[in-house]
Structures are given as structure tokens and as C-alpha cells.
Amino acid sequence: MKRIAFGLLSLSCVAALSAQSASAQTTESAAAAQNPVIFVHGYGGAADDVSAIKQSFLDAGYSADQIHSLDFPNEQVNETTAQQLSTTVNSVLTQSGASKVDVIGFSMGSLSSRYYLKNLGGTAKVEHFASIAGANHGTASANWCWIITSDKACPQMAPGSTFLKNLNADDETPGTTTQYATWASHSDGTISPPESIQLEGAANHWTAEDTDHVGTLTNPAVQRDVIAFFGAAG
């Protein structure tokens, strides 16, 4: 009887280990099926800002080496940052073997990302673009930027700037294979008015609960929505 009981216990342990192994393989397969993600920070930010969303992606099955973040000086014009993004995308695709990436642009990071998509061939390499609290049509907050004469990026966010006029001309969501989505909060005091965040041709979302500017990025519901938009379980 003891031998039988021990045998049943052993079979039970094997079954449990097999189930755990199968679950781990499923998670790894799901993660491998997702595109690498590149995060582009906002004005006054840094590459480390990706930490605000990284854990949610890890919890959804992404591996740490699938999550990347661009770093650049805040005063750098968006055209130059877009060139930097192009280099990063090419590097990530080469290293990962993926055919496309997904990009998250936060605040001003949305502008350089969109410039890359529109003017530097990015739509051929980006499957999903998520703009979180993006200054897509400018913000009144940037009207004071002329005071800092050495800063060339901030004035590009002013409503009616030449940069924004060119960026939004003709088609705000170019490319037939790239999917676009935005997330905005009615209480975003940095992007004024918050309706400026929305893009014609994108899936535009308002947060269920009002948050401030950075709060839109750290909002768990927004993070889950972005992960789902990228095609992961979330």
C-alpha cells in the first residue's frame, strides 16, 4: 500500500511539474510572439521613465530584453530624436530577429515618434504606435518656450508651430499597416487643451478616471489597454 501511495504521489508531482513547465512554455511562446517595445520619453524626462510601465509588460509575459527605451537630451529637436529612434529600431530588429516593433511615445516623445513614422520610413517597421498624453497638436504650456533661447525642442510643441503644421499635414496617421492609438485625461494640465492629444485616424481613448499628465502614463488601466492594443493578454 505504501508503495502504491508513493507511486501515486510521484505521479502527482510529475503531473504538477509538467503543468508548470507547460505554463512556462506557453508564457515564453506568448512573449516571443510579441513585438519588441520601444519607449520614447517626454520633455524633461529620461530613458529611465520606462520604469513606470515596465512591470506591467513583464507581468503580461514580456521579457526584459523585449523592452527598450530611447534616451536623448530634452533640448534636442524632434527631427534629430526621430533619426535616433530610426537607428534604435534598426538595432532592435537586428538583435531580436523580429520583423517589426511597437512604439510608445509619451508627451513630447509622441512627436519625434510620429516624425519617424511619417518621414523616415517608420511605418514599414512599426506595427503599433501608442501615444500617451502626446502633444500631438501642441499645448499652450509651450507658448513660453521662446524665453529659453537655447532650447529648440520646446517651441516645437507650441500650437501652430511650423513643426506641428508639417507633422499634421495631409495624414495624421500615415501607413496602411501601422495601427495608432492615443490615451488622454481630461485633467491633464500639461497638454492644454487635452483634446490636442487625439489623432485623426487613431483609436482615441479617454482615461476612465481623470489623472494628471504623468498619471496617464502610470495609470494601470491605461497600461493594460496599451498592452492589449499591442496584442498581448495584459
Secondary structure as UniProt FT lines:
FT   HELIX           2..33
FT   STRAND          37..40
FT   TURN            43..44
FT   HELIX           47..50
FT   HELIX           51..59
FT   TURN            60..61
FT   HELIX           64..66
FT   STRAND          67..70
FT   TURN            74..75
FT   HELIX           78..96
FT   STRAND          101..106
FT   TURN            107..108
FT   HELIX           109..119
FT   HELIX           122..124
FT   STRAND          126..132
FT   TURN            136..137
FT   HELIX           140..147
FT   TURN            149..150
FT   HELIX           154..157
FT   TURN            159..160
FT   HELIX           162..168
FT   STRAND          179..184
FT   TURN            186..187
FT   HELIX           194..197
FT   TURN            200..201
FT   STRAND          203..206
FT   HELIX           213..218
FT   HELIX           220..229
FT   TURN            230..231
//
